[in-house]
Amino acid sequence: MEEIFYYRNNRLHCDEIDLQEFSRSKRTPFYLYSQKRIEQNCQTVIEAGKDLDFLPCYALKANYNPAILKLIQNLGFGADVVSGGELFFALRAGFPPKKIVFAGVGKTASEIELAIRTGIHSLNIESAEEFYLTREIAGKLKIETPVAFRINPDIGAPTHDYISTGKHLNKFGIPLNDALRLYQQAFEDKWLKPVGIHVHIGSQITDPKPFLETAEYLKDIIDQLRKKGFEISALDLGGGIGIDYYNDFKKPQREYPLKTILPSYLRAFKNLGVKLVVELGRSIVGDAGLLITRVLYRKQTPVKKFLIVDAAMNNLLRPSLYHAYHSVVPLILNDNAKDRFDVVGPVCESGDFLATDREMPLTERGDLLAVGGAGAYGQVLASNYNLRPSIPEYLVSGKEVRTIFKGQTAEELAQKYDW
Ligand SMILES: Cc1ncc(COP(=O)(O)O)c(C=O)c1O
């Protein structure tokens, strides 16, 4: 596969853009995404599902910049939403209602009503009480409402506890026996139309095993439902496929879990006569994004060396939230000696770091660094903590760079309060 981020003459490029050159006149920090990489990832998904009855959806939660949504929509994807806000953005970006699935443990009555009126592909129900409320609203509106049941399979995934979602100690989904009971009630209801089941076992999973284990589990459930005489037309397999956060762009990327996991996962359901839905977020946009940041100061204590940079936990929360690893590389490679640093931001929290104890070549004030794997769960998790305005986003395609978010100013933050 064509490399999108690479060093040429020791200078980091995205597509045809020399990032040092590009950054010279730009306010830092900023996010920069590669259109080509997003397209490659989408094509990999489409290829994995070819010859199958397949609806690939993009999980908006990973990155809902409108330019990115339109790009993915144009490639024929559907949308996975978890709030009225995401449903609104998905519709605005042109995703057809029949290609939208709506999950989430805490849908409000007005979100359920909006989804029903919109005529989406399915509302993925996550509790008995949500089911009863949906049934009541569908009955009042007298609109046929397709529902799926998110099953909690009690399958562990080798990932961080906060993004493991398929165990009984997690808040997500419904235990199997309860879901089967609700499926029957939906079947007997005038307005609800049970279309299938849904699972999502967690995120940033790079091992195929938990997916294949889930496949066996799901096939057994389909068997049970069909033996009871219930129709099942769709199987929503969730998302969760991981990316290579260790890529330092010096060599061709080693790992591409999307390609090694998705085709075999989908093919495990071949000939079952169900439409296969996936809801991929991170694996579509994660490795398509960089966070570019500038070294403000170097600092040393008796036990540590710090690089203080201008990006912080309020821009990229993943390291602070999950101790997530992101590669941090210089925009210009040099032969400088290496040392170990904590790369930290200006926010007033000791938990504000982008990398800890990381071996890196020595840098100076003003040098630029790129944080890899920043396309998913980056800008969407950002906050204005310490009154730091949100940062710009750019989209690269070949030699072109488009500003897809201009960033905020402190003045605009004041305006949020009509101040
Ligand atoms: C229900 C559901 N579907 C899809 C996703 C997207 O996951 P990922 O970005 O790991 O593909 C998530 C992420 O939390 C989710 O909760």
The ligand as an SDF file (V2000), in Angstrom:
LIG
                    3D

 16 16  0  0  0  0  0  0  0  0999 V2000
  -21.2620    0.8930   19.6340 C   0  0  0  0  0  0  0  0  0  0  0  0
  -19.9910    1.3340   19.0380 C   0  0  0  0  0  0  0  0  0  0  0  0
  -19.7990    1.1460   17.7230 N   0  0  0  0  0  0  0  0  0  0  0  0
  -18.6570    1.5480   17.1120 C   0  0  0  0  0  0  0  0  0  0  0  0
  -17.6430    2.1630   17.8130 C   0  0  0  0  0  0  0  0  0  0  0  0
  -16.4120    2.5910   17.0890 C   0  0  0  0  0  0  0  0  0  0  0  0
  -15.3210    1.9200   17.5610 O   0  0  0  0  0  0  0  0  0  0  0  0
  -13.9090    2.0330   16.8370 P   0  0  0  0  0  0  0  0  0  0  0  0
  -13.5790    3.4610   16.7210 O   0  0  0  0  0  0  0  0  0  0  0  0
  -13.0000    1.3100   17.7650 O   0  0  0  0  0  0  0  0  0  0  0  0
  -14.0220    1.3530   15.5120 O   0  0  0  0  0  0  0  0  0  0  0  0
  -17.7820    2.3520   19.2030 C   0  0  0  0  0  0  0  0  0  0  0  0
  -16.7080    2.9760   19.9820 C   0  0  0  0  0  0  0  0  0  0  0  0
  -16.7300    3.1860   21.1320 O   0  0  0  0  0  0  0  0  0  0  0  0
  -19.0000    1.9380   19.8210 C   0  0  0  0  0  0  0  0  0  0  0  0
  -19.1860    2.1110   21.1270 O   0  0  0  0  0  0  0  0  0  0  0  0
  1  2  1  0
  2  3  1  0
  2 15  2  0
  3  4  2  0
  4  5  1  0
  5  6  1  0
  5 12  2  0
  6  7  1  0
  7  8  1  0
  8  9  2  0
  8 10  1  0
  8 11  1  0
 12 13  1  0
 12 15  1  0
 13 14  2  0
 15 16  1  0
M  END
$$$$
